[in-house]
């Protein structure tokens, strides 16, 4: 019983790490749904604006470039800085 309780406690302590490890959002690959789900303060309209901007201007080079998207300000960027990744979009494989 003691071993089971310790094992359960260890699993519960590790849960936040397991959850937070998968919370990053690649703003150069994410669709609008993933942007809404993954970023704080980004609803459907802002997510669509991010996708449209990316389609028109190419991939983001810096996190700060999100401020070029209408409706995205410094506060939203700072709120989400730790969640954002910038890997380039995958090339079509043919």
C-alpha positions in Angstrom: 0.0 0.0 0.0 2.8 2.4 0.9 4.5 1.7 -2.5 1.3 2.3 -4.4 0.7 5.6 -2.6 4.2 6.8 -3.3 3.9 5.8 -7.0 0.6 7.6 -7.3 2.0 10.7 -5.6 5.0 10.7 -8.0 2.7 10.4 -11.0 0.6 13.3 -9.8 3.7 15.4 -9.3 4.9 14.8 -12.8 1.5 15.5 -14.5 2.1 19.2 -14.9 5.4 18.5 -16.8 3.7 16.0 -19.1 0.9 18.5 -19.9 3.1 21.5 -20.3 5.6 19.6 -22.5 3.0 19.4 -25.3 1.6 23.0 -25.1 3.9 24.7 -27.7 2.3 26.2 -30.7 4.3 26.5 -34.0 2.9 29.8 -35.4 4.3 28.9 -38.8 2.5 25.6 -39.0 -0.6 25.8 -36.8 -4.0 26.1 -38.3 -6.5 28.5 -36.8 -8.0 25.9 -34.5 -4.6 25.0 -33.0 -3.9 28.7 -32.5 -7.2 29.3 -30.7 -6.6 26.2 -28.5 -3.0 26.9 -27.8 -2.6 30.6 -27.3 -4.2 32.7 -24.6 -6.1 35.7 -25.8 -6.4 34.4 -29.4 -9.9 33.7 -30.5 -11.2 32.6 -33.9 -10.9 36.0 -35.6 -7.3 36.6 -34.4 -6.3 33.1 -35.3 -7.6 33.6 -38.9 -5.8 36.9 -39.1 -2.5 35.1 -38.1 -3.1 32.4 -40.8 -4.0 35.0 -43.4 -0.9 37.1 -42.6 1.3 34.0 -42.8 -0.2 33.1 -46.2 0.3 36.5 -47.6 3.8 37.3 -46.1 5.4 34.0 -45.5 6.6 32.5 -42.2 7.2 34.5 -39.1 10.9 35.0 -38.5 10.7 36.3 -34.9 8.0 36.0 -32.3 7.7 39.8 -32.2 6.6 39.7 -35.9 3.2 38.6 -34.6 2.6 42.2 -33.7 2.4 42.9 -37.5 -0.9 41.0 -37.5 -3.9 43.2 -37.0 -5.4 42.6 -33.5 -2.2 41.0 -32.0 -0.4 43.3 -29.6 2.6 43.2 -27.3 0.4 41.9 -24.4 -0.8 38.9 -26.3 2.8 38.1 -27.5 4.2 38.3 -23.9 1.3 36.2 -22.6 2.2 33.4 -25.0 6.0 33.8 -25.5 6.8 30.6 -23.7 4.3 28.6 -25.8 5.3 29.9 -29.2 7.8 28.1 -31.5 8.9 29.3 -34.9 10.0 26.2 -36.9 9.6 26.8 -40.6 6.7 25.2 -42.4 7.3 21.8 -43.9 7.9 21.7 -47.6 5.6 19.6 -49.7 7.2 16.2 -50.3 6.7 15.0 -53.9 
